[in-house]
Amino acid sequence: MDIKNNEFYKKWFKSAWTYVVGAVLLSLFQIVTLATTGEPWGVTAVFANWGAWLYRTIGGNVDKWYYFSSTSAQSTLNAGFLKDPASLRNLGIIFGALLATLLASQFKVKKIKSKTQLVAAALGGLLMGYGSRIGLGCNIGAFYSGIASLSLSGWVFGVFLFLGAIVGSKLLVKFFM
Amino acid sequence: MREINTSSSSIKSSFSTRATKSQLPFGIGLFIVLVIFGLFLSTISGNLSLFWLTGISFGFILQKSRFCFTAAMRDPYLTGGTAVTIAVLIALAITSIGFTAIKYGDFIKGLPISGQSYVVPISIATVVGAFMFGIGMVIAGGCASGTLMRVGEGFTMLILALFFFVIGSLWGAHDFEWWNLNFISKGKAVFLPDVFGWFGAIVIQLLVIAILYILVEKWKTRKQNQ
């Protein structure tokens, strides 16, 4: 059976989908998420937990931090990665993307090519991590889910996310390209 | 010109002009592993396998459609491209309608309104956090969902970005008490239906999205004419 030339394989798994199809399907699964889990989709809240678990491996302890002081935060930390739903969802995103790439035979390791890229990745990551904690979310939680939840905070986040992206673009062109 | 029947397995490989080997077997293998893991999770709790399933769905959709919030915000400025921006607006509109329906359903049944976890106080922390995030996502080449997606695609740069994303999150969690004390706790959360009523809120929101849609399209035309 020649799957590679099958029209449905090509349409569904080989070719890219349009942005609009993506928008519709993401919306669908956002709604599924709210309906089944009681909360909208969020990505970055767990990263603080991942950090806490990593910190523990080097002997650190976050139990006295205000951020982790609530009973639910403590129980999540104690239950561990494999029992944390949001951690599994993020892991799922990684594997879902990997699956899509493999099924299209497009997986390829893309290595870091320069020290500039290293700095960009580190700096960008730190800014996103810190920004998402104090901004109470990221492009998905604070912005996408926030706006969809009819919260004004989502719009405020969006405006400054956009302004930050403009500054980021200027920095990108000047220092990181 | 004689047509070569590439479906005949005996000559397929020698006439193949594809440089990459088929990864389909790996993909199918991974799919089976993901399903087995999902079934394993469901023995612990149905909730865990639900989150696993939705995660995989989000990742798959993001990768196939190349959906990227970073590109949506960066391209209009950097390249004049607006296709992703428009798609984000469409996603906002559709999801808003769905979310409003669920929340309104809760409301009229007298239940607590679901999914209010992102209806949060607006303060300087929102402004600074969003701004930092905007800079960071463009520099790193991916936002939160985009970073996870690209890790799955094999970008080692984004694996590094993810690592620092986690460090940055821990740092933010460490400083959170200060931000909360000075700004977040003094901010006000605004749930639009409280201000405009349920119908008013969704209509106004959709109108704003429609206006943004028009503005983005006009931006595109302007950039094309330059």
Interface residues (C-beta under 8 A of the other chain):
Chain A: D2 I3 K4 N5 A16 W17 T18 Y19 V20 V21 G22 A23 V24 L25 L26 S27 F29 Q30 I31 V32 T33 L34 A35 T36 T37 G38 E39 P40 W41 G42 V43 T44 F47 A48 W50 G51 A52 L54 Y55 V62 W65 Y66 Y67 F68 K83 P85 A86 L88 R89 N90 L91 G92 I93 I94 F95 G96 A97 L98 L99 A100 T101 L102 L103 A104 S105 Q106 F107 K108 V109 K110 K111 I112 Q117 L118 A120 A121 A122 L123 G124 G125 L126 L127 M128 G129 Y130 G131 S132 R133 I134 G135 L136 G137 C138 N139 I140 G141 A142 F143 Y144 S145 G146 I147 A148 S149 L150 S151 L152 S153 G154 W155 V156 F157 G158 V159 F160 L161 F162 L163 G164 A165 I166 V167 G168 S169 L171 L172 V173 F176
Chain B: T6 S7 K12 T20 K21 S22 Q23 L24 F26 G27 I28 L30 F31 L34 L41 I44 N47 L48 L50 F51 W52 L53 T54 G55 I56 S57 F58 G59 F60 I61 L62 Q63 K64 S65 R66 F67 F69 T70 M73 R74 Y77 L78 A83 V84 I86 A87 V88 I90 A91 L92 I94 T95 S96 G98 F99 T100 I102 K103 S114 G115 Q116 S117 Y118 V119 V120 P121 I122 A125 T126 V127 V128 G129 A130 F131 M132 F133 G134 I135 G136 M137 V138 I139 A140 G141 C143 A144 S145 G146 T147 L148 M149 R150 V151 G152 E153 G154 F155 T156 M157 L158 L160 A161 L162 F163 F164 F165 V166 I167 G168 S169 L170 W171 G172 A173 H174 D175 F176 E177 W179 N180 I184 A189 V190 F191 L192 P193 A201 I202 Q205 V208
